[in-house]
């Protein structure tokens, strides 16, 4: 099956400071794409990468805070001007959570949705008109397996990623007649600092205290069989270059296995299995 690089390959990639986004920025640049990455503090990222790798990155880094609508608009305008247009939009940046619904501040939940859902939606709105005018474009949104496989103490995260997946599938039908492809990647666990940065939210005397610690440890799984950022970056590249890539793309052995098994399970069967698996974690020492 042939691969095609669309148009001039001008890429806007959010969350390029570390993990999947950073690996994708380096990989795409090495393949000849013009890349603008975003970060909340691009100067700090540039200094760190120059120090760690002995040279500044071969791609631009611009400021964008997805929780701030004005920052999203300004960052996109700057990236579009730098590139001369955006052919490929990769919505990679995301925010995690670990805490019960009762213990979570509603303001923090709204911020999580701004980063994981409303920010990417706004960037799609900004990128679509010029893609439509050119009759070509690719949008890759980083979803998650949690759209299908939910976990406790991550309710708002699961909801935000499910929202992004639903949005992506609907957007795909809107934009398909104009030559614009939309893909949503649905990875399982990924080895990166994403989970290590999670700070559990727990109120004093919370009845969930003893149950939260096992799930914090579970979220920080470092199994070497789990794909790392570079492995996910290669899947992103495949989605960008192969017009025959599916709309929903499972990433990693766990995700692929689950989506295969899921075909043979009713919702009731899956619910009973999850209740059994999660109960095995039992109570731990309170955080």
ChimeraX attribute file (.defattr): number of C-alpha atoms within 10 A of each C-alpha:
attribute: neighborCount
match mode: 1-to-1
recipient: residues
	/A:1	6
	/A:2	7
	/A:3	12
	/A:4	10
	/A:5	14
	/A:6	17
	/A:7	11
	/A:8	15
	/A:9	23
	/A:10	24
	/A:11	25
	/A:12	29
	/A:13	24
	/A:14	29
	/A:15	23
	/A:16	27
	/A:17	23
	/A:18	18
	/A:19	21
	/A:20	26
	/A:21	26
	/A:22	22
	/A:23	19
	/A:24	27
	/A:25	29
	/A:26	18
	/A:27	17
	/A:28	21
	/A:29	17
	/A:30	12
	/A:31	11
	/A:32	12
	/A:33	19
	/A:34	22
	/A:35	25
	/A:36	25
	/A:37	25
	/A:38	29
	/A:39	24
	/A:40	19
	/A:41	14
	/A:42	18
	/A:43	13
	/A:44	12
	/A:45	19
	/A:46	18
	/A:47	13
	/A:48	15
	/A:49	17
	/A:50	13
	/A:51	11
	/A:52	10
	/A:53	9
	/A:54	9
	/A:55	12
	/A:56	15
	/A:57	17
	/A:58	13
	/A:59	17
	/A:60	19
	/A:61	26
	/A:62	20
	/A:63	20
	/A:64	24
	/A:65	22
	/A:66	31
	/A:67	19
	/A:68	14
	/A:69	17
	/A:70	12
	/A:71	16
	/A:72	21
	/A:73	17
	/A:74	15
	/A:75	22
	/A:76	23
	/A:77	14
	/A:78	15
	/A:79	24
	/A:80	19
	/A:81	11
	/A:82	15
	/A:83	18
	/A:84	11
	/A:85	18
	/A:86	26
	/A:87	25
	/A:88	27
	/A:89	23
	/A:90	25
	/A:91	24
	/A:92	23
	/A:93	24
	/A:94	22
	/A:95	17
	/A:96	17
	/A:97	21
	/A:98	24
	/A:99	24
	/A:100	22
	/A:101	16
	/A:102	14
	/A:103	17
	/A:104	18
	/A:105	11
	/A:106	12
	/A:107	8
	/A:108	12
	/A:109	16
	/A:110	15
	/A:111	16
	/A:112	22
	/A:113	23
	/A:114	22
	/A:115	21
	/A:116	28
	/A:117	26
	/A:118	21
	/A:119	26
	/A:120	26
	/A:121	18
	/A:122	16
	/A:123	22
	/A:124	19
	/A:125	10
	/A:126	17
	/A:127	22
	/A:128	21
	/A:129	11
	/A:130	14
	/A:131	21
	/A:132	16
	/A:133	11
	/A:134	14
	/A:135	14
	/A:136	20
	/A:137	27
	/A:138	26
	/A:139	27
	/A:140	24
	/A:141	28
	/A:142	24
	/A:143	30
	/A:144	26
	/A:145	23
	/A:146	20
	/A:147	18
	/A:148	15
	/A:149	16
	/A:150	17
	/A:151	13
	/A:152	15
	/A:153	23
	/A:154	17
	/A:155	17
	/A:156	23
	/A:157	25
	/A:158	23
	/A:159	17
	/A:160	27
	/A:161	24
	/A:162	20
	/A:163	17
	/A:164	24
	/A:165	24
	/A:166	14
	/A:167	15
	/A:168	25
	/A:169	15
	/A:170	12
	/A:171	18
	/A:172	17
	/A:173	13
	/A:174	12
	/A:175	19
	/A:176	15
	/A:177	12
	/A:178	16
	/A:179	15
	/A:180	22
	/A:181	24
	/A:182	26
	/A:183	25
	/A:184	27
	/A:185	23
	/A:186	23
	/A:187	21
	/A:188	21
	/A:189	23
	/A:190	26
	/A:191	22
	/A:192	18
	/A:193	13
	/A:194	16
	/A:195	21
	/A:196	13
	/A:197	12
	/A:198	16
	/A:199	12
	/A:200	19
	/A:201	18
	/A:202	19
	/A:203	14
	/A:204	7
	/A:205	8
	/A:206	12
	/A:207	14
	/A:208	18
	/A:209	20
	/A:210	14
	/A:211	20
	/A:212	26
	/A:213	19
	/A:214	17
	/A:215	20
	/A:216	19
	/A:217	12
	/A:218	13
	/A:219	16
	/A:220	18
	/A:221	16
	/A:222	16
	/A:223	10
	/A:224	9
	/A:225	11
	/A:226	17
	/A:227	20
	/A:228	18
	/A:229	19
	/A:230	20
	/A:231	17
	/A:232	21
	/A:233	21
	/A:234	16
	/A:235	18
	/A:236	26
	/A:237	16
	/A:238	14
	/A:239	25
	/A:240	27
	/A:241	17
	/A:242	15
	/A:243	16
	/A:244	13
	/A:245	15
	/A:246	14
	/A:247	16
	/A:248	18
	/A:249	20
	/A:250	23
	/A:251	23
	/A:252	20
	/A:253	14
	/A:254	17
	/A:255	21
	/A:256	17
	/A:257	12
	/A:258	15
	/A:259	14
	/A:260	12
	/A:261	11
	/A:262	15
	/A:263	8
	/A:264	10
	/A:265	12
	/A:266	9
	/A:267	10
	/A:268	9
	/A:269	11
	/A:270	15
	/A:271	14
	/A:272	11
	/A:273	13
	/A:274	15
	/A:275	10
	/A:276	11
	/A:277	11
	/A:278	14
	/A:279	11
	/A:280	9
	/A:281	14
	/A:282	11
	/A:283	14
	/A:284	13
	/A:285	10
	/A:286	14
	/A:287	14
